[in-house]
């Protein structure tokens, strides 16, 4: 496996890019440690697949370098990068048995047949498909076909990185959690460097130790799932991760404090930036319905089983709160309290409070 470094990487599909907007990937500087589990997360069009294709060698970047263990591989074709890739649609040979599908990457490289059998049996056991080894792949269900496709990517023990490009998109929702769990288990056993590309926050957060969140060709935050949830570095991260996403509320700054609809809002830590449009960010999980605080009127209530999502209006501003137990009725007059250590100021989308020591 390998440490992967992306240095001053930029890419444009235009022949002569003239402005930052002409680049599908703005400048990317990134280090992925050997043996880590990583995710590239973001909406369609944010640059995830472009970045993956550059790492795999399918695309030459306009600028910058790709390094494996500090060796420059930017100009290397895919077959010289020693990578494995699992795609959205299973890549298997229907006329072959499951055993032969798993064995193919090894036989193609001239691996001894005894080692082939040993490695195929090992991966099949991990994937829980040993009873299918003699079955033709054409007869498999879609989730088992994708299991075999994953196994083809994992069977080699000489790869630098295994990359997964939205591998669960075509899998039935009730089977996705099984494959997610299996993939996480495989990483813990193999300790291979894995990069998982997805637009699905659940897939990214349950698989990866570190998640790279992208928007419009830029990395807006890198962090653990807990860090992304509890301290979004950008309002996009707060909105994109979480259900419902973070409340992002236009604020007014005066006398060194933040105000919402004329009410002072206590923030977590000192304000670090003075320029840019101010916004208050707080997740619905940290907004409480109380007897004191911001006066509000309930506009709607969604009962989703474990809890209710209450949307209340403070003037013309809608604020969501998650509450357990009995929820207020539509039209009820309530008060909202913000948990101070989870209430932060953003300027032009970027975090502008330093946070209190813990």
MOVEN-V795469 format. One record per helix or strand of 2 or more residues. SS is the DSSP state (H for helix, E for strand). FROM is the first residue (numbers start at 1). TO is the last residue. If there is no record, write none. Layout:
ss->(SS | SS)
from->(FROM | FROM)
to->(TO | TO)
This chain:
ss->(E | H | E | E | H | E | E | H | E | H | H | H | H | H | E | H | E | H | E | E | H | H | E | E | E | E | E | H | E | E | E | E | E | H | E | E)
from->(4 | 20 | 25 | 37 | 48 | 63 | 71 | 78 | 83 | 98 | 113 | 130 | 137 | 142 | 161 | 173 | 194 | 201 | 210 | 218 | 225 | 235 | 247 | 252 | 257 | 263 | 278 | 284 | 287 | 294 | 308 | 317 | 333 | 340 | 344 | 350)
to->(11 | 22 | 32 | 41 | 56 | 68 | 72 | 80 | 86 | 107 | 127 | 132 | 139 | 154 | 165 | 190 | 198 | 207 | 215 | 223 | 230 | 240 | 250 | 254 | 260 | 265 | 282 | 286 | 290 | 303 | 314 | 323 | 338 | 342 | 347 | 351)
